[in-house]
Amino acid sequence: MEQKYLNVTDLCRYIYKSESYVYKMVGKKQIPFHKVGRQLLFEISQIDKWVKSGYVDVDNLPDLPDLI
C-alpha cells in the first residue's frame, strides 16, 4: 500500500526543509496540513501541488540591490 500522508519529520526530508520552517509555515497556514489530535499530517498529493504552485520561501529571498 502506498503512503498517503507524511508526519513533520518525513515532510522535512521530502521537501528538504527544517522542522522549524515547517512549523512556521503551518503557523502561517501557508502549507496544506491536517491536524489529528496533536499530530500534524501532510497529504503527499497536496504537498506536491503546493510545491509545483511555486510557493515562495520568504526566508531565503535575496536582498534587493541598491538602485541609488
C-alpha positions, 0 to 999 in steps of 0.5 A: 500500500502506498503512503498517503500522508507524511508526519513533520519529520518525513515532510522535512526530508521530502521537501528538504526543509527544517522542522522549524520552517515547517512549523512556521509555515503551518503557523502561517497556514501557508502549507496544506496540513491536517491536524489529528489530535496533536499530530500534524499530517501532510497529504503527499498529493497536496504537498506536491501541488503546493510545491509545483504552485511555486510557493515562495520561501520568504526566508531565503529571498535575496536582498534587493540591490541598491538602485541609488 
